[in-house]
Amino acid sequence: MNAGLIPAYTGPFGMAYVPDEARAELVGDRHTLALIDFGARLRPPDGVADFPVLLPQIGGPRVCEYWHSAEPVVHDRYGRFEGARTSELLFLRALQPDSAHIEHEAQTMYAALLETLRASGYPYLVRVWNYLPRINLEEAGRERYQSFCVGRAAALEALRALDDARLPAASGLGSCAGGLQIFAVAAREPGVQIENPRQVSAFRYPPRYGPRSPSFSRATLKHWREGVHLYISGTASIVGHASLHETLESQLGETLANIEAVVREAHRAEGLAIRTPDELSLIKVYLRDPADAPAAEAWLRERLGPQLPMLFLHGDVCRSELLAEIEGAYF
Ligand code: 3EB
């Protein structure tokens, strides 16, 4: 079949974008934690490691996001979550059926997530992805993203997990269809939170952006046994707490300045080996308008070089004036 396309994995825990054709082979491999398939359609998973997500890739040869571990992975069902674990981390993922009650859904899902993590001995959230359809739509008198933030904060608060210093790095995007999808990396030992000196911490955003501020940090630096990882949250054209700029290029410029500030802060505070965004291992670019992809790619390539792996996805950003959100990681 695709034998040899991706060699049997022997390196450390990490993530890479791999050709979509490799998915069938990797999905059954004992070193695979998860395969995130950014597909354009809803389909049942091909196996325990497979996780279809409805944020379609824009352009380029199709890839999927491959999370791997040197240690063999144990797959288990944890209530509503599908889990993959090693001795130091647990990768959880879940898809809820679509509903018009996103606050309730978010609260239920986060309560279950935290309870599962605590019961299984991996209590520290390190990195979370939140994808929900119709993110900017008004529902029950409020934008769905704001209701999501209310439900998430309520669950964290009820389980006494709303400690600012423990909030994980996250991304929050609008998907094309399906329900609330969450996946998360959790650990036995905590990571270190990194904030951005150019931005007000999201957990301290003033109430004008919603009744409960978003529960995430700008980045998490995590010391794994095999090395240090930096997970940079979804980052947008926000300075202080205000959205800035109308054009794609100016928004990308501010976003990149924010990512650079986070990388520098991790270097300054924690001695991270890199100082600039072009040294990251990979980035993911979410665009509200798929027609912006060629211009966004040209702009980013000019600044970050031809080598940096970049994945472009079609997804709505959680403030309707924002055109792009970029996340990144260093392994
Ligand atoms: C921002 O900086 C942009 O609600 O989990 C980025 C990353 C954003 C995560 C989330 C939201 C979230 O406020 C939006």
Boltz pocket constraint, residues with backbone or C-beta under 6 A from the ligand:
constraints:
  - pocket:
      binder: B
      contacts: [[A, 130], [A, 170], [A, 171], [A, 172], [A, 202], [A, 214], [A, 215], [A, 216], [A, 233], [A, 234], [A, 235], [A, 236], [A, 238], [A, 318]]
      max_distance: 6.0
